Amino acid sequence: MAAIIVTILLTLDQLTKGLVERFLGPGESIVVISDFFQIRMSKNTGAAWGFLSGVSWGIHILSLLSFLMSLLIIYWIKGTEDKKARLVMALILAGSLGNLIDRVRIGAVTDFLMFNFGSYYFPSFNVADMCITIGAGLLILFAIIDKHFVNNLLRIDDTVSTPGADDDAA
């Protein structure tokens, strides 16, 4: 099921980015809700909110970290039967792969969803970013409300054995 979720979300991410790249040029936008929400293509050569965007080697470091993290997430997904853990990891994996594909394909991540609140403009983002954010949010929520969640995610046996319980009584 995790593979299906990743495939659907990755396809949605790449499809939406492709449509924006095809139909909007630099500086062009589509106003969806006046003074609140618009679709405007931008290229982010860094990480979240442009972190490392001015550094020439930044894209290579980000791509390598994203690739290694994706491998680790696949390992976690394959190793757990916990449905919540699989969902969380599938969301994060889909987002990570979606942005990694952009970095490899064009050397930057295509962002296009822009919200503003008065004169404040929230940093633009995309479907992959939403997947990562929702996955991270659920990870935190499940870790707080379910004491076994992190153990299931990390495949830690949380059964506690009592010292001497296995000893035969004489």
Order of alpha helices (4+ residues) and beta strands (2+ residues): alpha-beta-beta-alpha-alpha-beta-beta-alpha-alpha
